Each structure stands twice: as structure tokens, then as C-alpha cells.
Amino acid sequence: MKTGFTWFTPITNSSDSDYETKYQRNPSNQSSWTADKVVTDESGVNGGFPGVTTSSSRVHVTFTAGDWDDPVGNRDVAKTRDLSSSTWQSSYELFDDTGLSWVIATSGYLHGFYYDFVPFRYDLYHKTRSLTGTTWSGSSSLILVNSDPSEPIGMAVTNDGNCT
């Protein structure tokens, strides 16, 4: 896996109000940044509010489609996309109606987290898939008490590879 810093930023496309997410990496020697890459460059795909994690052989990105600049009002499709070696894989849907999503990699799985809007509140949910897979597990609820998608919850991986 390449070392260095990874930087993502949502930018507004000048031709419309949809968001795009760009990827840029700084090598470990910090001498210069790599050329940026629009992660949301697939046909019909857009998205902001990015999240990123790495596993031993991939960079995993999550983003939420839509054109709102606030995750509370931006309920749309959350997707993930992986960089394997130097090739960007196709994006895959994490959930179809969320305000914000993010991912964490453990030793064998990619964990996806997202907020689902139910009348008058957002609930926090979790899914998993293999690090190289394309199919997400069923959802499990984590918090069902009016979570706030504008304030992401911190997540971490423990020494035994679990997500907390």
C-alpha cells in the first residue's frame, strides 16, 4: 500500500449544483501532491460529504449524491468506490436515502455507516462487505434516537480488528 496523506474535498461543479468528490494523495516524503482524480466521474454519479479509509491493498471512499450543502437536507444515494492498485473500481450503493455516510476497514471487512431518515429523526445504521467485495450485508441499527447527521460519530478499529 502506498504511504502518505490522502485528501478529499467536495467541490461544486461549475455547470450545475451537483457535488463531486476529488482524491489527491501526498507521498510519504511530502515533496508534492499527486494529480487530483474526480472519484465521482462515472456517468450519472455525483456526490459530496466524502469519507475515506484504507486497507492493505485499497483506498475505500464513500460519498453521498445530491446537491444540498448540508447533510441534514441532502437525503440521497450513498455509494462507495475503491482504488485498487492504480485502478478505480465501479461505485456501489451503500444505501438509497441517507444524509451522510462513511467507511472503516478492519482486517477482513469494510464497514459502512449511514444515517437513515425516518419521520422527524435520523437513525444510524451499519453494513459490512468483504474488502474486495461488491455486495453489502443487511442493515443493523446502531442508534435509533434522533442521531444528527451533521455531527458524525467517531469510529475506530480495535487491535483485534473490530469496529467500535
The 8 nearest C-alpha neighbors of each residue, nearest first, counted from 0:
[[1, 56, 55, 2, 57, 54, 84, 53],
 [0, 2, 3, 26, 27, 56, 84, 57],
 [3, 1, 27, 26, 0, 4, 25, 24],
 [2, 4, 27, 26, 25, 5, 1, 24],
 [3, 5, 25, 24, 6, 26, 2, 27],
 [6, 4, 24, 23, 25, 3, 7, 22],
 [5, 7, 23, 24, 22, 4, 8, 25],
 [8, 6, 22, 21, 23, 20, 5, 49],
 [7, 9, 21, 20, 10, 6, 49, 22],
 [8, 10, 20, 47, 19, 18, 48, 21],
 [11, 9, 19, 18, 8, 12, 20, 47],
 [10, 12, 18, 13, 17, 19, 16, 9],
 [11, 13, 14, 15, 18, 17, 10, 16],
 [12, 14, 15, 11, 16, 17, 10, 18],
 [15, 13, 12, 16, 17, 11, 18, 19],
 [16, 14, 13, 17, 12, 11, 18, 66],
 [15, 17, 66, 11, 12, 18, 14, 13],
 [18, 16, 66, 15, 65, 12, 45, 11],
 [19, 17, 11, 46, 47, 45, 10, 66],
 [18, 20, 46, 45, 10, 9, 39, 47],
 [21, 19, 9, 47, 38, 8, 39, 37],
 [20, 22, 37, 36, 38, 7, 8, 35],
 [23, 21, 7, 36, 35, 6, 37, 38],
 [22, 24, 35, 6, 33, 5, 34, 7],
 [25, 23, 5, 33, 4, 32, 6, 26],
 [24, 26, 32, 4, 3, 29, 31, 33],
 [27, 25, 3, 29, 28, 2, 24, 4],
 [26, 28, 3, 29, 2, 25, 4, 30],
 [27, 29, 30, 26, 3, 25, 31, 2],
 [30, 28, 27, 26, 31, 25, 3, 32],
 [31, 29, 28, 26, 32, 25, 27, 33],
 [32, 30, 29, 25, 33, 26, 28, 24],
 [31, 33, 25, 24, 34, 23, 26, 30],
 [34, 32, 24, 23, 25, 35, 31, 26],
 [33, 35, 23, 32, 36, 24, 22, 31],
 [34, 36, 23, 22, 33, 21, 37, 24],
 [37, 35, 22, 21, 38, 23, 34, 20],
 [36, 38, 21, 39, 40, 20, 22, 35],
 [39, 37, 21, 20, 40, 36, 22, 19],
 [38, 40, 45, 37, 19, 44, 41, 20],
 [41, 39, 37, 38, 42, 44, 45, 19],
 [42, 40, 44, 39, 43, 89, 38, 45],
 [41, 43, 44, 40, 39, 45, 89, 90],
 [42, 44, 41, 45, 40, 39, 64, 46],
 [45, 43, 41, 42, 39, 40, 46, 64],
 [46, 44, 64, 39, 19, 18, 17, 43],
 [47, 45, 64, 63, 18, 19, 62, 65],
 [46, 48, 9, 18, 62, 49, 63, 20],
 [47, 49, 62, 63, 9, 99, 50, 46],
 [50, 48, 62, 61, 47, 20, 51, 60],
 [49, 51, 101, 61, 60, 102, 62, 48],
 [52, 50, 60, 59, 61, 102, 49, 53],
 [51, 53, 59, 103, 58, 104, 102, 60],
 [54, 52, 58, 57, 59, 104, 55, 51],
 [53, 55, 57, 56, 104, 58, 52, 105],
 [54, 56, 0, 57, 53, 106, 58, 104],
 [55, 57, 0, 54, 83, 84, 58, 53],
 [58, 56, 83, 54, 82, 53, 55, 59],
 [57, 59, 53, 82, 81, 52, 54, 60],
 [60, 58, 81, 52, 51, 53, 80, 57],
 [61, 59, 51, 80, 79, 50, 81, 58],
 [60, 62, 79, 50, 49, 78, 101, 51],
 [61, 63, 49, 46, 47, 48, 78, 77],
 [64, 62, 77, 46, 47, 76, 48, 78],
 [65, 63, 46, 45, 76, 75, 77, 47],
 [66, 64, 75, 67, 46, 17, 73, 63],
 [65, 67, 17, 16, 18, 68, 73, 64],
 [68, 66, 73, 69, 65, 72, 70, 17],
 [67, 69, 66, 70, 73, 72, 47, 18],
 [68, 70, 71, 67, 72, 73, 149, 98],
 [71, 69, 98, 73, 72, 99, 149, 148],
 [72, 70, 69, 98, 73, 148, 149, 74],
 [73, 71, 70, 69, 74, 67, 98, 68],
 [72, 74, 70, 67, 98, 71, 65, 75],
 [75, 73, 98, 97, 96, 72, 70, 71],
 [74, 76, 96, 97, 64, 65, 95, 73],
 [77, 75, 95, 96, 64, 63, 94, 97],
 [78, 76, 63, 94, 93, 62, 92, 95],
 [79, 77, 92, 93, 91, 61, 62, 90],
 [78, 80, 61, 91, 60, 90, 92, 62],
 [79, 81, 90, 60, 59, 88, 89, 61],
 [82, 80, 59, 88, 58, 87, 60, 83],
 [81, 83, 87, 58, 57, 86, 88, 84],
 [84, 82, 57, 86, 85, 81, 87, 56],
 [85, 83, 86, 82, 57, 56, 0, 87],
 [84, 86, 83, 82, 87, 57, 88, 58],
 [87, 85, 83, 82, 84, 88, 81, 89],
 [86, 88, 82, 81, 83, 89, 85, 80],
 [87, 89, 81, 80, 82, 86, 90, 83],
 [90, 88, 80, 91, 87, 81, 41, 79],
 [89, 91, 80, 79, 78, 88, 92, 81],
 [92, 90, 78, 79, 93, 80, 89, 133],
 [91, 93, 78, 94, 77, 79, 90, 76],
 [92, 94, 78, 77, 91, 79, 135, 95],
 [95, 93, 77, 92, 76, 96, 97, 78],
 [94, 96, 76, 75, 77, 97, 93, 92],
 [97, 95, 75, 74, 76, 94, 115, 98],
 [98, 96, 74, 115, 114, 75, 99, 76],
 [97, 99, 74, 70, 73, 71, 114, 148],
 [98, 100, 97, 70, 113, 148, 114, 63],
 [101, 99, 113, 112, 77, 61, 114, 62],
 [100, 102, 50, 112, 61, 111, 113, 51],
 [101, 103, 111, 110, 112, 52, 51, 50],
 [104, 102, 110, 52, 109, 105, 111, 101],
 [105, 103, 109, 54, 108, 110, 52, 53],
 [104, 106, 160, 108, 107, 109, 156, 161],
 [107, 105, 160, 108, 104, 54, 55, 161],
 [108, 106, 105, 129, 130, 109, 104, 160],
 [109, 107, 129, 130, 105, 128, 104, 106],
 [108, 110, 104, 130, 128, 127, 103, 129],
 [111, 109, 127, 103, 102, 126, 104, 108],
 [112, 110, 102, 126, 125, 101, 127, 109],
 [113, 111, 125, 101, 100, 124, 102, 126],
 [112, 114, 100, 124, 99, 123, 97, 115],
 [113, 115, 123, 97, 122, 121, 98, 99],
 [116, 114, 97, 122, 121, 117, 96, 123],
 [117, 115, 121, 120, 122, 118, 114, 97],
 [116, 118, 120, 121, 119, 115, 122, 145],
 [119, 117, 120, 116, 121, 115, 145, 122],
 [118, 120, 117, 121, 116, 145, 122, 144],
 [121, 119, 145, 117, 118, 116, 122, 146],
 [120, 122, 116, 146, 145, 115, 114, 117],
 [121, 123, 143, 115, 114, 146, 142, 145],
 [122, 124, 114, 142, 141, 113, 140, 115],
 [125, 123, 140, 141, 113, 139, 112, 114],
 [124, 126, 112, 139, 138, 111, 140, 113],
 [127, 125, 111, 138, 136, 110, 137, 135],
 [128, 126, 110, 136, 135, 109, 111, 108],
 [129, 127, 135, 109, 108, 132, 134, 136],
 [128, 130, 108, 132, 131, 109, 107, 127],
 [131, 129, 108, 109, 132, 107, 128, 104],
 [130, 132, 129, 133, 128, 57, 81, 108],
 [133, 131, 129, 130, 134, 128, 135, 109],
 [132, 134, 135, 91, 131, 128, 129, 130],
 [135, 133, 132, 128, 136, 129, 91, 127],
 [134, 136, 128, 127, 126, 137, 133, 93],
 [137, 135, 127, 126, 128, 138, 134, 125],
 [136, 138, 126, 135, 139, 127, 125, 134],
 [139, 137, 126, 125, 124, 136, 140, 127],
 [138, 140, 125, 124, 141, 126, 137, 123],
 [139, 141, 124, 142, 123, 125, 138, 143],
 [142, 140, 124, 123, 139, 143, 125, 122],
 [143, 141, 123, 122, 144, 140, 146, 124],
 [142, 144, 122, 145, 123, 141, 140, 146],
 [143, 145, 142, 146, 122, 120, 121, 123],
 [144, 146, 120, 121, 122, 143, 147, 142],
 [147, 145, 121, 122, 144, 148, 123, 142],
 [146, 148, 149, 150, 145, 121, 151, 71],
 [149, 147, 150, 99, 71, 151, 70, 98],
 [148, 150, 147, 70, 71, 151, 69, 99],
 [151, 149, 148, 147, 152, 146, 153, 70],
 [152, 150, 148, 149, 153, 147, 99, 100],
 [151, 153, 154, 150, 148, 147, 146, 123],
 [154, 152, 151, 155, 163, 150, 101, 103],
 [155, 153, 163, 152, 162, 156, 103, 102],
 [154, 156, 163, 162, 157, 153, 103, 161],
 [155, 157, 162, 161, 160, 163, 105, 158],
 [156, 158, 161, 160, 159, 162, 155, 163],
 [159, 157, 160, 156, 161, 162, 105, 106],
 [158, 160, 157, 161, 156, 106, 105, 162],
 [161, 159, 105, 157, 158, 106, 156, 162],
 [162, 160, 157, 156, 159, 163, 105, 158],
 [161, 163, 156, 155, 157, 160, 154, 105],
 [162, 155, 154, 156, 161, 157, 153, 160]]
